[in-house]
Amino acid sequence: MQRTVTNSVKTLVFCLSTASIKTRVHFFPSAGAPGGHSPVSCILTLFGKGVEKRSVLLDGGRLNQPDGLRLEDAFPVLRGEVSGVFGLEIQLSCPQGRISLLNSQAAVEFVSSSSSMMYGCAPFSPMTEEVEDHALPPVLDRLVASKPNTSAAIAVQDAELASSLVIVNASAQTLKPDISHAAAGSAKPLHVGTLSPESVIEVPLEEAMFKDSPQRGTMWGSTRVEKMILPDGSRGAETSYYILFRDPSTKRPVSACAL
């Protein structure tokens, strides 16, 4: 039988690797309150098209102490010709069973010679472990089950920003995303096809999606916004969804946020 454990948690993010853009990962193991500096291990797992799935264990971490690294130092393949968007699983674990790491945070930074941008990760999820029936702690399972899952984010279309949807699938199963968008109160499904196991896709949000969106005036011109909705139960520990904003002309990443 399995139980959820909150002293071992994980989240999924996406990273970029091109000739001009590299990725930095920052993480902050936290118990949500001041306390000691218990040891914390971090396992990074990289996957996606063009790279072999690989995990790296980082030792020396401490509770309530920030840490981070250049991703190509952990995965030298990213120094080569490989280019694209990749998935990264960040797993934090503390040997003290009573500590909950669900309040931990992580951020991903895209760095180039001319600029950098940083975005925050999706919330950390508890891990599971095999236990005997009598060892189940029902309090933890009820706490995790009661956590709300519905989420939303805003996509933008104007002369300064181009929006896309990034979906990370770390599972061994094919994923058919269930996501919708709404501007005038009525939600419509967003058809993005299926996602292969252990893969990442970036789906540009086309102009047609914004045709019913209200037009808003800004200092830099007309802007249209659309609400992206992830229904209750669609996001799990093996999937993450992000809105990525790029400069329309240079394609440079400008910002990102998790659904």
N, C-alpha and C positions, 0 to 999 in steps of 0.2 A: 504494500500500500504506500501511497505517496502523501507527503504533507508539505505545506509551504513553510519556508524558513526565511526570515527577514534579516539574518546576519550574513546572508549571501544573496546578492541582488545583481540585476543586469539591466542594461538598456541598449538600444540599437540606434546608431547614428549613420550618416553617410559622409564620405570623404571624397575629395577630388585630388587627382594627381595628373598634371600635365607638364609640358616643358617649362611653363612659367608659373604654375600654381602648385604649392605643396601644402600639406596638412599638418597642423599641430593639434594635439589632444590635451586638454586640461581636465583634471578631475579632483573632486573634493569629497572624500569619504566622511560622512557626517551621521551622527546618531540623533541629530535634531536638538541637542542640548549640550551645554558645556560638560566636559568630562575629561577622562584620561586620554592618553594617546596610545591605545591598544594597536598592535600590529594589524595591518590590512594588506592583503594581497590583491593584485589586479591582473586579470587575464584579458588580453586583447586578442580578438579573433577577426582576421581580415578575410573577406570573400567577395566574389563578383566575377564578371566576365574578364578573362585574360589573366587572372591570378589564381594560383592554387590556394585553397583554403588552408590557413595556418594560424596557430595560436601561439602567443608569447606570454610567459609569466613574468610579471614585474614584482620583485621583492623590495622590501625596505619602506613600504608605505605605512602611514600612521593615521589613526582616526583623528579627525578634525585638523588635518594638515594637508594643504593643497599640494598637488604634484602634477606632472605632465611630461610630455616628450614630443620630439619630432617623429612623425609616424614612419618616415623612411629609415630612421635609426632602428626601429623594431622590425620593419619589413623592408629589407634592402631592395626587393624587387621594384619598389616605388621609385628608386633612383634611376632605373633604366628607362626603356622606351615605352613601358606600359602606360596607358593613358585612359582616363575615363572617370566614371563615378563608381565608387565601391561601398560595400557595407562594412561596418565595424561594430562588433559586439564588445561592450565594456562590462566586465564582471568584477564586482568588488566582494571580497569575503573577509570576515573577521572570525577568529577562532572562538570568541566569547558568544555563546549561544543566546544570551539574553539581550544582546545589542541589536537594534534594528537599524539597518542602513538605508531604509526607504527614503530618507530625507537627503541622501547624497546627491551631488550635482556633478554634471560634466558639461564641457563646452568644447566645440570644435572650431578651430581657427584656420582660415584659408589665407596663405601668405604668398605674396608675389613681390617683385622688386619695387613696385610702385604703390602697393596698398595691402591692407589686410582687413578681413572681416571675421566676426565671431558669432556663433549662434549656440543657443542652449539645447541640451538633449531632451528627448522625451522622458517622462518620469521613469525612475527605476522600478522594476518589477521584482517580486520575490522569486527565488529559485524553489525547486522541489527536490525532495530526497526520499529514498526508500526507507520505510520504517516498519516496525511491527505494529499490529493493530492497537495494542494497548499503549503504545508510545505517542499516539496522536495528541497534540495540544489543540483542542477545538477553538480556543480563544483566537489564535493566530489565523486559522482558516476562516473564521467568521469576520475578522477584521479585514482580510484581503478581499473576501467575497463582497463586502459591503462598499468597497471603493468604487465610486462612479467612474464610468468608462467613456461616456459621451463627450466629444470634444469638437471644436470648430476653429477655423482660422480664416483670415481674409486674403483673397487673391486680388491683385491690382493690375489694371491695364491702363497705361498712359505712355507719354513720350519718354518718360524717365525710367520706367520699370517694365520688365516682362516677367510674368509669373509662370512657374512650372510646378508640377506635383512630383515629389520624389518618394518612391515606395521602396521600403527595405523588407525583404522576405528572408529571414534567417532559417526558416523551417526546411524540412526535407520534403515538403509537400508543395504542389502547385497551388498558387494563391489566386483567387478571383476576387479582387478588391470590391468592397461594398462602400461606395462613397457617393455623396450627392452634393449639389450646389444650389443655392437659392439667393435671389435678389429681392423679389417682390412678395415674399412670404410663402411661395410654393416651391418645394424642393423637387429637383429633377436629378435622376441618376447620371453619374458621370461614367461613361463607358471607356475603360482603359484596357480591356482585354484581360489576359491572365499573366501571371508572373511566375517564372520558373523557380524551382527550389534554390535556395542560397544565392539569390541574385538581387539586383537593384535596378530600377528603371527611373528615368526622368521623363515625365510626360509634359511637354509644353501645353499650357492652357490657351487654346486658340481664341482668336478674336470673336468667333461665333458664340462662344460660351457667355460672353459679356453683352450680347446684343440687347437683352432685356434689363440689364443693370441700369440703375439710375445714374445719370451723368452728374458729376460734381466739379465745380470750378475750383481751381487751386492757383497758386502763384505761378506755377510752371505750365498751366494749361488745363485741359479737360481730363478728368480721371473717372474711370469706372471701377467699381469694386463688387466682388461677388463672395458670398459666404460659402466656404467649403465645410461640409458636415461629415463627420465620421460617426455613424450610428452606434448606439450602445452595443457592446459586445464585439464590434468589428476589430478593435485593436487588442492584440494579445502580447504575450511576452516574446513572441517570435516575429512580430511585425511592427514597423513604425512608419509613420506618414509625416512628411514635411512639405511646407511650401517654400520654394526657393525663388528669390527675386534676383534677376540679372539685369545688367545694363543692356538695352536692346541693340545697341550698335556694336559694343565690344564683347558682349557675352560675359563680361566679368561679373562674378557673384557679388551682390550688394548686401543681401540680408537673407535670413532664413528663419523659420519658426516651425515648431512641432504642432501637429494637430492633437 
